[in-house]
Amino acid sequence: MKAVQINFSEDLLARLDADEVVRELGRSEVVRRIAEAWLRRREERKIAEAYARGYGPDFPPIEEELAGWTEAAAPCPDE
């Protein structure tokens, strides 16, 4: 792991240090977990936004997208 320097206001640092989970796990572990969760939420948001762009209200109905394919399909062989 690489050590980094992070600046906190004294009030925020005092509140962080007062938390029982922070005292149990340590500041570094808690900050790592927070950073991981934040990055994961951002990635999930990006995926949701891309999905909304691709399948949102401006996306053509599936019937329009598949128009003409039923006529082009080969008939199924008899079973």
C-alpha positions as CSV (number, residue, x, y, z in Angstrom):
1,M,0.0,0.0,0.0
2,K,1.0,3.5,-0.6
3,A,0.8,6.1,2.2
4,V,-1.1,9.4,1.3
5,Q,-1.7,12.5,3.2
6,I,-5.3,13.7,3.6
7,N,-6.4,16.9,5.2
8,F,-9.4,16.9,7.5
9,S,-10.9,19.8,9.5
10,E,-10.3,19.3,13.2
11,D,-14.1,18.9,13.8
12,L,-14.4,16.2,11.1
13,L,-11.3,14.4,12.4
14,A,-12.7,14.5,16.0
15,R,-16.0,13.1,14.9
16,L,-14.3,10.4,12.9
17,D,-12.1,9.4,15.8
18,A,-15.1,9.3,18.1
19,D,-16.8,6.6,16.0
20,E,-16.5,3.1,17.5
21,V,-16.0,1.5,14.1
22,V,-13.1,3.9,13.3
23,R,-11.5,3.1,16.6
24,E,-11.9,-0.7,15.9
25,L,-10.7,-0.7,12.3
26,G,-8.5,2.4,12.2
27,R,-8.8,5.6,10.2
28,S,-7.0,4.2,7.1
29,E,-9.3,1.2,6.8
30,V,-12.4,3.3,7.1
31,V,-11.2,5.8,4.6
32,R,-10.3,3.0,2.2
33,R,-13.7,1.5,2.5
34,I,-15.4,4.9,2.0
35,A,-13.3,5.5,-1.1
36,E,-14.1,2.0,-2.5
37,A,-17.8,2.5,-1.9
38,W,-17.7,6.0,-3.5
39,L,-16.0,4.7,-6.6
40,R,-18.4,1.7,-6.8
41,R,-21.4,4.1,-6.6
42,R,-19.9,6.3,-9.4
43,E,-19.4,3.3,-11.6
44,E,-22.9,2.0,-11.0
45,R,-24.3,5.5,-11.7
46,K,-22.3,5.6,-15.0
47,I,-23.7,2.2,-16.0
48,A,-27.3,3.3,-15.1
49,E,-26.9,6.5,-17.1
50,A,-25.6,4.6,-20.1
51,Y,-28.5,2.2,-19.9
52,A,-31.0,5.0,-19.6
53,R,-29.4,6.7,-22.7
54,G,-29.6,3.4,-24.6
55,Y,-33.0,2.3,-23.5
56,G,-34.6,5.6,-22.4
57,P,-37.7,7.3,-23.8
58,D,-35.9,8.2,-27.1
59,F,-35.1,4.6,-27.8
60,P,-37.3,3.2,-30.6
61,P,-39.8,0.6,-29.6
62,I,-38.6,-3.0,-30.2
63,E,-41.2,-3.5,-32.9
64,E,-39.6,-0.7,-34.9
65,E,-36.1,-2.2,-34.4
66,L,-37.2,-5.7,-35.4
67,A,-39.4,-4.6,-38.3
68,G,-38.9,-6.7,-41.4
69,W,-37.1,-9.5,-39.6
70,T,-40.1,-11.8,-39.4
71,E,-40.5,-11.7,-43.2
72,A,-36.8,-12.4,-43.7
73,A,-36.7,-15.3,-41.3
74,A,-36.5,-18.9,-42.7
75,P,-39.5,-21.0,-41.8
76,C,-38.9,-23.5,-39.0
77,P,-38.5,-27.1,-40.3
78,D,-41.4,-29.5,-39.4
79,E,-40.8,-31.5,-36.3
